[in-house]
Amino acid sequence: MASQSASDVKILVKSILIEIPTEAAKRALGVGKENRLEATAWESYEAAIRLINEATGGLYSNPLFGDIVERSLGPVLQVQRVANAVSGALFPALWSVIDLPSGTEVQRIRADLKDLRRELRAAATEALVGKSQENGLLGEIDARAGRKPRRAPRKIPA
């Protein structure tokens, strides 16, 4: 396992300091191989993951770490309960003072925006369909009269 770790450190350092910058420069100049940069990045990623997994496994198997977590878990949970109680008592009053919208108001506004987007999309589609039908009708009239097709007159928005 130690030789694998040393190999992974070597791979990681070599790829980060030498191979990735070199391949990136080659790719920028247009002389690099197509997938070489990605392959090098994945190789260094896999080496880093192996190192992290080994370090995490070693940490969790250490009895000292287990004792520290065991002793600190109770006080941490107490601090969390106190923080939740304080924020539950403080923030509703603060929200009303600074006049920020509540979560339900924000959700209602989002729903209204979604409805407006849907209406706008429908109106735009309807306008495009109407314009294409108008152009088709004018083209048909011109064709029957033996004239060149013309454009529909522009409508000036109000």
Buried (B, 14 or more C-beta within 10 A) or exposed (E): EEEEBEEBEEBBEBBBEEBBEBBBEBBEEEEBEEEBBEBBBEBBEEBBEBBEEBEEEEEEEEEEEEEEEEEEEEEEEEEEEEEEEEEEEEEEEEEEEEEEEEEEEEEEEEEEEEEEEEEEEEEEEEEEEEEEEEBEEBBEEEEEEEEEEEEBEEEEEE
